[in-house]
């Protein structure tokens, strides 16, 4: 079955962009802003865990992933719930942290 997915990618300065772009072009991916693409892939089941594993295997077979690369998958699951998970890498501190007008409350416990 065909399934639309969103991929957010951050391969840093030395990432395998050539193969990433080839992968995206071969899947007729849509540009969705800086480092974001929507594409349709073939999956065996409309189940988030299955889609995650099959997408990860597909990307690993076509793109060289290094330790600092980050790719995030977003998909709407069979119950119409939007879900996401890092295919590679982990979440980092957001660059916008500290810009908001949040009140900070600190209590010292002795």
N, CA, C and O atoms as a printed pandas DataFrame, in Angstrom:
     atom_number atom_name residue_name chain_id  residue_number  x_coord  y_coord  z_coord
0              1         N          UNK        A               1    0.834   -1.178    0.000
1              2        CA          UNK        A               1    0.000    0.000    0.000
2              3         C          UNK        A               1    0.880    1.244    0.000
3              4         O          UNK        A               1    2.013    1.209    0.480
4              5         N          UNK        A               2    0.364    2.324   -0.531
5              6        CA          UNK        A               2    1.087    3.594   -0.575
6              7         C          UNK        A               2    0.749    4.408    0.671
7              8         O          UNK        A               2   -0.383    4.397    1.155
8              9         N          UNK        A               3    1.766    5.120    1.182
9             10        CA          UNK        A               3    1.571    5.934    2.386
10            11         C          UNK        A               3    2.379    7.217    2.251
11            12         O          UNK        A               3    3.557    7.179    1.897
12            13         N          UNK        A               4    1.747    8.354    2.534
13            14        CA          UNK        A               4    2.453    9.631    2.543
14            15         C          UNK        A               4    3.161    9.810    3.879
15            16         O          UNK        A               4    2.588    9.563    4.940
16            17         N          UNK        A               5    4.416   10.243    3.808
17            18        CA          UNK        A               5    5.208   10.496    5.010
18            19         C          UNK        A               5    5.889   11.855    4.878
19            20         O          UNK        A               5    6.038   12.387    3.778
20            21         N          UNK        A               6    6.294   12.400    6.011
21            22        CA          UNK        A               6    7.109   13.622    6.048
22            23         C          UNK        A               6    8.467   13.249    6.627
23            24         O          UNK        A               6    8.554   12.518    7.613
24            25         N          UNK        A               7    9.515   13.756    6.007
25            26        CA          UNK        A               7   10.879   13.552    6.488
26            27         C          UNK        A               7   11.491   14.916    6.754
27            28         O          UNK        A               7   11.455   15.804    5.903
28            29         N          UNK        A               8   12.052   15.071    7.942
29            30        CA          UNK        A               8   12.844   16.246    8.281
30            31         C          UNK        A               8   14.272   15.766    8.403
31            32         O          UNK        A               8   14.534   14.775    9.086
32            33         N          UNK        A               9   15.209   16.451    7.751
33            34        CA          UNK        A               9   16.586   15.956    7.726
34            35         C          UNK        A               9   17.587   17.041    8.106
35            36         O          UNK        A               9   17.422   18.213    7.768
36            37         N          UNK        A              10   18.619   16.623    8.811
37            38        CA          UNK        A              10   19.752   17.466    9.186
38            39         C          UNK        A              10   20.984   16.581    9.093
39            40         O          UNK        A              10   21.279   15.807   10.005
40            41         N          UNK        A              11   21.702   16.704    7.979
41            42        CA          UNK        A              11   22.887   15.874    7.765
42            43         C          UNK        A              11   24.180   16.641    8.028
43            44         O          UNK        A              11   25.267   16.133    7.752
44            45         N          UNK        A              12   24.072   17.852    8.556
45            46        CA          UNK        A              12   25.272   18.625    8.849
46            47         C          UNK        A              12   26.018   19.021    7.582
47            48         O          UNK        A              12   25.461   18.992    6.485
48            49         N          UNK        A              13   27.283   19.392    7.747
49            50        CA          UNK        A              13   28.080   19.878    6.618
50            51         C          UNK        A              13   28.604   18.769    5.721
51            52         O          UNK        A              13   28.797   18.982    4.524
52            53         N          UNK        A              14   28.835   17.594    6.280
53            54        CA          UNK        A              14   29.468   16.517    5.520
54            55         C          UNK        A              14   28.514   15.374    5.196
55            56         O          UNK        A              14   28.957   14.269    4.882
56            57         N          UNK        A              15   27.225   15.624    5.268
57            58        CA          UNK        A              15   26.243   14.572    5.048
58            59         C          UNK        A              15   26.164   14.109    3.605
59            60         O          UNK        A              15   26.677   14.763    2.697
60            61         N          UNK        A              16   25.521   12.987    3.410
61            62        CA          UNK        A              16   25.364   12.375    2.089
62            63         C          UNK        A              16   24.158   12.993    1.374
63            64         O          UNK        A              16   23.182   12.307    1.071
64            65         N          UNK        A              17   24.245   14.303    1.111
65            66        CA          UNK        A              17   23.135   15.016    0.480
66            67         C          UNK        A              17   22.873   14.528   -0.939
67            68         O          UNK        A              17   21.721   14.490   -1.371
68            69         N          UNK        A              18   23.908   14.157   -1.664
69            70        CA          UNK        A              18   23.720   13.703   -3.040
70            71         C          UNK        A              18   22.776   12.499   -3.090
71            72         O          UNK        A              18   21.837   12.476   -3.885
72            73         N          UNK        A              19   23.026   11.511   -2.249
73            74        CA          UNK        A              19   22.148   10.337   -2.231
74            75         C          UNK        A              19   20.795   10.641   -1.596
75            76         O          UNK        A              19   19.786   10.058   -1.993
76            77         N          UNK        A              20   20.757   11.548   -0.612
77            78        CA          UNK        A              20   19.476   11.959   -0.038
78            79         C          UNK        A              20   18.623   12.617   -1.112
79            80         O          UNK        A              20   17.450   12.279   -1.270
80            81         N          UNK        A              21   19.206   13.553   -1.847
81            82        CA          UNK        A              21   18.450   14.248   -2.889
82            83         C          UNK        A              21   18.048   13.290   -4.009
83            84         O          UNK        A              21   16.961   13.426   -4.570
84            85         N          UNK        A              22   18.895   12.339   -4.339
85            86        CA          UNK        A              22   18.545   11.325   -5.336
86            87         C          UNK        A              22   17.340   10.510   -4.840
87            88         O          UNK        A              22   16.394   10.265   -5.589
88            89         N          UNK        A              23   17.391   10.097   -3.573
89            90        CA          UNK        A              23   16.290    9.351   -2.961
90            91         C          UNK        A              23   14.994   10.155   -3.029
91            92         O          UNK        A              23   13.958    9.632   -3.439
92            93         N          UNK        A              24   15.050   11.422   -2.629
93            94        CA          UNK        A              24   13.855   12.262   -2.635
94            95         C          UNK        A              24   13.336   12.468   -4.054
95            96         O          UNK        A              24   12.129   12.406   -4.285
96            97         N          UNK        A              25   14.229   12.712   -4.999
97            98        CA          UNK        A              25   13.823   12.916   -6.387
98            99         C          UNK        A              25   13.210   11.648   -6.971
99           100         O          UNK        A              25   12.198   11.714   -7.667
100          101         N          UNK        A              26   13.812   10.501   -6.695
101          102        CA          UNK        A              26   13.281    9.232   -7.200
102          103         C          UNK        A              26   11.894    8.915   -6.644
103          104         O          UNK        A              26   11.133    8.169   -7.261
104          105         N          UNK        A              27   11.565    9.479   -5.483
105          106        CA          UNK        A              27   10.249    9.267   -4.875
106          107         C          UNK        A              27    9.306   10.445   -5.124
107          108         O          UNK        A              27    8.251   10.545   -4.498
108          109         N          UNK        A              28    9.697   11.346   -6.050
109          110        CA          UNK        A              28    8.874   12.516   -6.391
110          111         C          UNK        A              28    8.462   13.300   -5.148
111          112         O          UNK        A              28    7.320   13.744   -5.027
112          113         N          UNK        A              29    9.410   13.462   -4.229
113          114        CA          UNK        A              29    9.133   14.159   -2.972
114          115         C          UNK        A              29    8.776   15.619   -3.231
115          116         O          UNK        A              29    9.242   16.228   -4.194
116          117         N          UNK        A              30    7.948   16.159   -2.359
117          118        CA          UNK        A              30    7.558   17.562   -2.414
118          119         C          UNK        A              30    8.394   18.350   -1.422
119          120         O          UNK        A              30    8.591   17.919   -0.286
120          121         N          UNK        A              31    8.885   19.502   -1.851
121          122        CA          UNK        A              31    9.619   20.389   -0.954
122          123         C          UNK        A              31    8.624   21.007    0.019
123          124         O          UNK        A              31    7.589   21.531   -0.395
124          125         N          UNK        A              32    8.934   20.948    1.303
125          126        CA          UNK        A              32    8.050   21.493    2.336
126          127         C          UNK        A              32    8.802   22.472    3.228
127          128         O          UNK        A              32    8.547   22.536    4.431
128          129         N          UNK        A              33    9.725   23.234    2.649
129          130        CA          UNK        A              33   10.525   24.181    3.408
130          131         C          UNK        A              33   11.899   23.609    3.673
131          132         O          UNK        A              33   12.198   22.478    3.292
132          133         N          UNK        A              34   12.728   24.395    4.326
133          134        CA          UNK        A              34   14.106   23.982    4.592
134          135         C          UNK        A              34   14.163   22.630    5.283
135          136         O          UNK        A              34   13.613   22.451    6.370
136          137         N          UNK        A              35   14.827   21.693    4.649
137          138        CA          UNK        A              35   15.106   20.364    5.219
138          139         C          UNK        A              35   13.860   19.546    5.533
139          140         O          UNK        A              35   13.885   18.702    6.429
140          141         N          UNK        A              36   12.779   19.785    4.811
141          142        CA          UNK        A              36   11.533   19.042    4.995
142          143         C          UNK        A              36   11.014   18.573    3.647
143          144         O          UNK        A              36   11.024   19.326    2.673
144          145         N          UNK        A              37   10.564   17.341    3.594
145          146        CA          UNK        A              37   10.017   16.799    2.357
146          147         C          UNK        A              37    8.860   15.860    2.662
147          148         O          UNK        A              37    8.853   15.160    3.675
148          149         N          UNK        A              38    7.885   15.862    1.764
149          150        CA          UNK        A              38    6.770   14.918    1.830
150          151         C          UNK        A              38    6.905   13.980    0.646
151          152         O          UNK        A              38    7.181   14.413   -0.473
152          153         N          UNK        A              39    6.707   12.692    0.896
153          154        CA          UNK        A              39    6.813   11.721   -0.178
154          155         C          UNK        A              39    5.915   10.533    0.091
155          156         O          UNK        A              39    5.503   10.279    1.223
156          157         N          UNK        A              40    5.626    9.821   -0.967
157          158        CA          UNK        A              40    4.793    8.634   -0.872
158          159         C          UNK        A              40    5.687    7.414   -1.049
159          160         O          UNK        A              40    6.465    7.326   -1.999
160          161         N          UNK        A              41    5.559    6.474   -0.112
161          162        CA          UNK        A              41    6.362    5.251   -0.186
162          163         C          UNK        A              41    5.443    4.033   -0.124
163          164         O          UNK        A              41    4.283    4.120    0.278
164          165         N          UNK        A              42    5.987    2.926   -0.525
165          166        CA          UNK        A              42    5.266    1.653   -0.457
166          167         C          UNK        A              42    5.546    1.015    0.899
167          168         O          UNK        A              42    6.704    0.844    1.279
168          169         N          UNK        A              43    4.481    0.660    1.634
169          170        CA          UNK        A              43    4.622   -0.012    2.925
170          171         C          UNK        A              43    3.725   -1.245    2.942
171          172         O          UNK        A              43    2.761   -1.336    2.183
172          173         N          UNK        A              44    4.051   -2.176    3.805
173          174        CA          UNK        A              44    3.281   -3.418    3.857
174          175         C          UNK        A              44    2.012   -3.299    4.691
175          176         O          UNK        A              44    1.063   -4.058    4.493
176          177         N          UNK        A              45    1.991   -2.333    5.638
177          178        CA          UNK        A              45    0.862   -2.184    6.564
178          179         C          UNK        A              45    0.712   -0.740    6.971
179          180         O          UNK        A              45    1.691    0.006    6.995
180          181         N          UNK        A              46   -0.525   -0.329    7.296
181          182        CA          UNK        A              46   -0.766    1.018    7.802
182          183         C          UNK        A              46   -0.657    0.996    9.326
183          184         O          UNK        A              46   -1.642    1.186   10.039
184          185         N          UNK        A              47    0.540    0.765    9.796
185          186        CA          UNK        A              47    0.854    0.667   11.221
186          187         C          UNK        A              47    2.124    1.471   11.449
187          188         O          UNK        A              47    3.114    1.276   10.744
188          189         N          UNK        A              48    2.108    2.379   12.431
189          190        CA          UNK        A              48    3.239    3.287   12.602
190          191         C          UNK        A              48    4.560    2.553   12.775
191          192         O          UNK        A              48    5.546    2.918   12.135
192          193         N          UNK        A              49    4.610    1.537   13.614
193          194        CA          UNK        A              49    5.871    0.828   13.854
194          195         C          UNK        A              49    6.388    0.148   12.587
195          196         O          UNK        A              49    7.594    0.125   12.338
196          197         N          UNK        A              50    5.487   -0.399   11.797
197          198        CA          UNK        A              50    5.874   -1.031   10.530
198          199         C          UNK        A              50    6.382    0.032    9.553
199          200         O          UNK        A              50    7.421   -0.148    8.919
200          201         N          UNK        A              51    5.649    1.132    9.438
201          202        CA          UNK        A              51    6.060    2.223    8.542
202          203         C          UNK        A              51    7.421    2.750    8.963
203          204         O          UNK        A              51    8.278    3.005    8.117
204          205         N          UNK        A              52    7.626    2.915   10.266
205          206        CA          UNK        A              52    8.911    3.393   10.785
206          207         C          UNK        A              52   10.040    2.453   10.361
207          208         O          UNK        A              52   11.041    2.903    9.802
208          209         N          UNK        A              53    9.890    1.165   10.619
209          210        CA          UNK        A              53   10.951    0.194   10.308
210          211         C          UNK        A              53   11.216    0.108    8.809
211          212         O          UNK        A              53   12.370    0.064    8.383
212          213         N          UNK        A              54   10.161    0.083    8.016
213          214        CA          UNK        A              54   10.341   -0.028    6.568
214          215         C          UNK        A              54   10.957    1.235    5.982
215          216         O          UNK        A              54   11.761    1.156    5.053
216          217         N          UNK        A              55   10.591    2.400    6.511
217          218        CA          UNK        A              55   11.194    3.656    6.053
218          219         C          UNK        A              55   12.664    3.701    6.424
219          220         O          UNK        A              55   13.500    4.103    5.615
220          221         N          UNK        A              56   12.981    3.292    7.639
221          222        CA          UNK        A              56   14.375    3.283    8.087
222          223         C          UNK        A              56   15.221    2.364    7.206
223          224         O          UNK        A              56   16.316    2.742    6.791
224          225         N          UNK        A              57   14.729    1.177    6.923
225          226        CA          UNK        A              57   15.451    0.232    6.062
226          227         C          UNK        A              57   15.634    0.794    4.654
227          228         O          UNK        A              57   16.701    0.653    4.058
228          229         N          UNK        A              58   14.593    1.427    4.130
229          230        CA          UNK        A              58   14.659    2.009    2.790
230          231         C          UNK        A              58   15.726    3.101    2.728
231          232         O          UNK        A              58   16.528    3.136    1.795
232          233         N          UNK        A              59   15.735    3.981    3.711
233          234        CA          UNK        A              59   16.713    5.070    3.730
234          235         C          UNK        A              59   18.120    4.526    3.906
235          236         O          UNK        A              59   19.040    4.960    3.213
236          237         N          UNK        A              60   18.303    3.579    4.824
237          238        CA          UNK        A              60   19.631    2.989    5.038
238          239         C          UNK        A              60   20.168    2.314    3.782
239          240         O          UNK        A              60   21.381    2.265    3.577
240          241         N          UNK        A              61   19.285    1.796    2.948
241          242        CA          UNK        A              61   19.731    1.108    1.733
242          243         C          UNK        A              61   20.173    2.080    0.640
243          244         O          UNK        A              61   20.835    1.678   -0.316
244          245         N          UNK        A              62   19.808    3.369    0.778
245          246        CA          UNK        A              62   20.099    4.321   -0.288
246          247         C          UNK        A              62   20.960    5.503    0.131
247          248         O          UNK        A              62   21.516    6.191   -0.725
248          249         N          UNK        A              63   21.080    5.750    1.427
249          250        CA          UNK        A              63   21.802    6.927    1.916
250          251         C          UNK        A              63   22.802    6.484    2.970
251          252         O          UNK        A              63   22.487    5.654    3.823
252          253         N          UNK        A              64   24.009    7.037    2.911
253          254        CA          UNK        A              64   25.008    6.760    3.942
254          255         C          UNK        A              64   24.709    7.657    5.140
255          256         O          UNK        A              64   24.769    8.882    5.040
256          257         N          UNK        A              65   24.393    7.045    6.253
257          258        CA          UNK        A              65   24.047    7.773    7.474
258          259         C          UNK        A              65   25.252    7.747    8.407
259          260         O          UNK        A              65   25.826    6.688    8.663
260          261         N          UNK        A              66   25.631    8.923    8.916
261          262        CA          UNK        A              66   26.733    8.985    9.876
262          263         C          UNK        A              66   26.193    9.304   11.267
263          264         O          UNK        A              66   25.007    9.593   11.429
264          265         N          UNK        A              67   27.063    9.249   12.259
265          266        CA          UNK        A              67   26.657    9.378   13.666
266          267         C          UNK        A              67   25.938   10.678   13.993
267          268         O          UNK        A              67   25.066   10.691   14.863
268          269         N          UNK        A              68   26.277   11.769   13.322
269          270        CA          UNK        A              68   25.683   13.062   13.653
270          271         C          UNK        A              68   24.440   13.394   12.835
271          272         O          UNK        A              68   23.812   14.427   13.067
272          273         N          UNK        A              69   24.076   12.545   11.890
273          274        CA          UNK        A              69   22.910   12.807   11.050
274          275         C          UNK        A              69   21.624   12.623   11.841
275          276         O          UNK        A              69   21.528   11.784   12.737
276          277         N          UNK        A              70   20.634   13.446   11.474
277          278        CA          UNK        A              70   19.321   13.335   12.109
278          279         C          UNK        A              70   18.246   13.337   11.026
279          280         O          UNK        A              70   18.198   14.233   10.184
280          281         N          UNK        A              71   17.402   12.340   11.060
281          282        CA          UNK        A              71   16.238   12.276   10.175
282          283         C          UNK        A              71   15.034   11.929   11.031
283          284         O          UNK        A              71   15.063   10.987   11.823
284          285         N          UNK        A              72   13.974   12.706   10.857
285          286        CA          UNK        A              72   12.768   12.538   11.662
286          287         C          UNK        A              72   11.602   12.191   10.747
287          288         O          UNK        A              72   11.395   12.840    9.721
288          289         N          UNK        A              73   10.857   11.186   11.113
289          290        CA          UNK        A              73    9.698   10.726   10.353
290          291         C          UNK        A              73    8.419   11.212   11.020
291          292         O          UNK        A              73    8.254   11.078   12.233
292          293         N          UNK        A              74    7.510   11.779   10.219
293          294        CA          UNK        A              74    6.174   12.121   10.694
294          295         C          UNK        A              74    5.174   11.463    9.756
295          296         O          UNK        A              74    5.316   11.529    8.535
296          297         N          UNK        A              75    4.167   10.831   10.334
297          298        CA          UNK        A              75    3.167   10.121    9.536
298          299         C          UNK        A              75    1.838   10.133   10.288
299          300         O          UNK        A              75    1.808   10.193   11.517
300          301         N          UNK        A              76    0.758   10.075    9.545
301          302        CA          UNK        A              76   -0.558    9.913   10.155
302          303         C          UNK        A              76   -0.857    8.422   10.184
303          304         O          UNK        A              76   -0.852    7.759    9.146
304          305         N          UNK        A              77   -1.117    7.899   11.377
305          306        CA          UNK        A              77   -1.327    6.453   11.499
306          307         C          UNK        A              77   -2.751    6.061   11.110
307          308         O          UNK        A              77   -3.550    6.911   10.717
308          309         N          UNK        A              78   -3.057    4.793   11.221
309          310        CA          UNK        A              78   -4.352    4.264   10.776
310          311         C          UNK        A              78   -5.537    4.849   11.543
311          312         O          UNK        A              78   -6.665    4.805   11.051
312          313         N          UNK        A              79   -5.305    5.397   12.740
313          314        CA          UNK        A              79   -6.385    6.021   13.513
314          315         C          UNK        A              79   -6.398    7.539   13.334
315          316         O          UNK        A              79   -7.011    8.256   14.124
316          317         N          UNK        A              80   -5.714    8.029   12.283
317          318        CA          UNK        A              80   -5.641    9.459   11.943
318          319         C          UNK        A              80   -4.915   10.281   13.003
319          320         O          UNK        A              80   -5.132   11.489   13.100
320          321         N          UNK        A              81   -4.069    9.655   13.785
321          322        CA          UNK        A              81   -3.252   10.330   14.788
322          323         C          UNK        A              81   -1.885   10.624   14.175
323          324         O          UNK        A              81   -1.229    9.721   13.656
324          325         N          UNK        A              82   -1.455   11.884   14.234
325          326        CA          UNK        A              82   -0.135   12.227   13.728
326          327         C          UNK        A              82    0.916   11.739   14.721
327          328         O          UNK        A              82    0.824   12.004   15.920
328          329         N          UNK        A              83    1.921   11.020   14.203
329          330        CA          UNK        A              83    2.972   10.463   15.055
330          331         C          UNK        A              83    4.316   10.726   14.414
331          332         O          UNK        A              83    4.423   10.853   13.195
332          333         N          UNK        A              84    5.345   10.806   15.248
333          334        CA          UNK        A              84    6.686   11.025   14.736
334          335         C          UNK        A              84    7.731   10.385   15.620
335          336         O          UNK        A              84    7.505   10.126   16.802
336          337         N          UNK        A              85    8.900   10.130   15.008
337          338        CA          UNK        A              85   10.013    9.521   15.739
338          339         C          UNK        A              85   11.280    9.727   14.911
339          340         O          UNK        A              85   11.240    9.757   13.681
340          341         N          UNK        A              86   12.394    9.867   15.609
341          342        CA          UNK        A              86   13.666    9.966   14.906
342          343         C          UNK        A              86   14.011    8.621   14.279
343          344         O          UNK        A              86   14.051    7.597   14.961
344          345         N          UNK        A              87   14.259    8.636   12.974
345          346        CA          UNK        A              87   14.767    7.458   12.276
346          347         C          UNK        A              87   16.241    7.280   12.610
347          348         O          UNK        A              87   16.721    6.166   12.819
348          349         N          UNK        A              88   16.944    8.402   12.654
349          350        CA          UNK        A              88   18.373    8.437   12.979
350          351         C          UNK        A              88   18.621    9.688   13.806
351          352         O          UNK        A              88   18.030   10.737   13.547
352          353         N          UNK        A              89   19.492    9.579   14.801
353          354        CA          UNK        A              89   19.821   10.725   15.637
354          355         C          UNK        A              89   18.811   10.925   16.751
355          356         O          UNK        A              89   17.912   10.110   16.958
356          357         N          UNK        A              90   18.981   12.030   17.462
357          358        CA          UNK        A              90   18.117   12.340   18.603
358          359         C          UNK        A              90   17.800   13.829   18.620
359          360         O          UNK        A              90   18.379   14.618   17.873
360          361         N          UNK        A              91   16.867   14.188   19.491
361          362        CA          UNK        A              91   16.484   15.584   19.645
362          363         C          UNK        A              91   17.615   16.373   20.304
363          364         O          UNK        A              91   18.295   15.877   21.202
364          365         N          UNK        A              92   17.802   17.603   19.843
365          366        CA          UNK        A              92   18.784   18.513   20.432
366          367         C          UNK        A              92   18.042   19.675   21.081
367          368         O          UNK        A              92   16.838   19.849   20.894
368          369         N          UNK        A              93   18.777   20.454   21.836
369          370        CA          UNK        A              93   18.201   21.659   22.428
370          371         C          UNK        A              93   17.759   22.579   21.291
371          372         O          UNK        A              93   18.519   22.820   20.352
372          373         N          UNK        A              94   16.544   23.087   21.376
373          374        CA          UNK        A              94   16.004   23.953   20.327
374          375         C          UNK        A              94   16.728   25.296   20.311
375          376         O          UNK        A              94   17.031   25.860   21.363
376          377         N          UNK        A              95   17.001   25.801   19.113
377          378        CA          UNK        A              95   17.735   27.066   18.998
378          379         C          UNK        A              95   16.910   28.246   19.510
379          380         O          UNK        A              95   17.472   29.307   19.779
380          381         N          UNK        A              96   15.604   28.090   19.649
381          382        CA          UNK        A              96   14.769   29.177   20.125
382          383         C          UNK        A              96   14.591   29.184   21.641
383          384         O          UNK        A              96   13.958   30.091   22.182
384          385         N          UNK        A              97   15.133   28.198   22.326
385          386        CA          UNK        A              97   15.017   28.172   23.787
386          387         C          UNK        A              97   15.611   29.435   24.391
387          388         O          UNK        A              97   16.703   29.866   24.020
388          389         N          UNK        A              98   14.878   30.016   25.319
389          390        CA          UNK        A              98   15.340   31.209   26.005
390          391         C          UNK        A              98   14.804   32.502   25.420
391          392         O          UNK        A              98   14.982   33.563   26.019
392          393         N          UNK        A              99   14.152   32.445   24.267
393          394        CA          UNK        A              99   13.618   33.652   23.644
394          395         C          UNK        A              99   12.219   33.991   24.137
395          396         O          UNK        A              99   11.781   35.133   23.996
396          397         N          UNK        A             100   11.519   33.037   24.703
397          398        CA          UNK        A             100   10.146   33.256   25.143
398          399         C          UNK        A             100   10.069   34.075   26.419
399          400         O          UNK        A             100   11.081   34.347   27.066
400          401         N          UNK        A             101    8.863   34.460   26.766
401          402        CA          UNK        A             101    8.606   35.249   27.970
402          403         C          UNK        A             101    8.043   34.375   29.074
403          404         O          UNK        A             101    7.046   34.727   29.705
404          405         N          UNK        A             102    8.660   33.272   29.302
405          406        CA          UNK        A             102    8.192   32.340   30.322
406          407         C          UNK        A             102    8.677   32.790   31.693
407          408         O          UNK        A             102    9.810   33.243   31.860
408          409         N          UNK        A             103    7.790   32.652   32.660
409          410        CA          UNK        A             103    8.204   32.927   34.028
410          411         C          UNK        A             103    8.998   31.738   34.537
411          412         O          UNK        A             103    8.634   30.583   34.317
412          413         N          UNK        A             104   10.067   32.040   35.208
413          414        CA          UNK        A             104   10.832   30.948   35.800
414          415         C          UNK        A             104   10.675   31.029   37.308
415          416         O          UNK        A             104   10.765   32.101   37.905
416          417         N          UNK        A             105   10.444   29.900   37.895
417          418        CA          UNK        A             105   10.290   29.810   39.337
418          419         C          UNK        A             105   11.269   28.757   39.807
419          420         O          UNK        A             105   11.260   27.613   39.351
420          421         N          UNK        A             106   12.086   29.165   40.702
421          422        CA          UNK        A             106   13.050   28.214   41.231
422          423         C          UNK        A             106   12.888   28.143   42.731
423          424         O          UNK        A             106   12.836   29.163   43.418
424          425         N          UNK        A             107   12.812   26.952   43.217
425          426        CA          UNK        A             107   12.707   26.737   44.650
426          427         C          UNK        A             107   13.886   25.895   45.074
427          428         O          UNK        A             107   14.142   24.828   44.517
428          429         N          UNK        A             108   14.588   26.380   46.048
429          430        CA          UNK        A             108   15.726   25.629   46.567
430          431         C          UNK        A             108   15.256   24.748   47.712
431          432         O          UNK        A             108   14.602   25.210   48.648
432          433         N          UNK        A             109   15.593   23.500   47.622
433          434        CA          UNK        A             109   15.234   22.547   48.665
434          435         C          UNK        A             109   16.499   22.225   49.440
435          436         O          UNK        A             109   17.502   21.798   48.868
436          437         N          UNK        A             110   16.440   22.438   50.782
437          438        CA          UNK        A             110   17.612   22.178   51.631
438          439         C          UNK        A             110   17.364   21.006   52.537
439          440         O          UNK        A             110   18.237   20.638   53.323
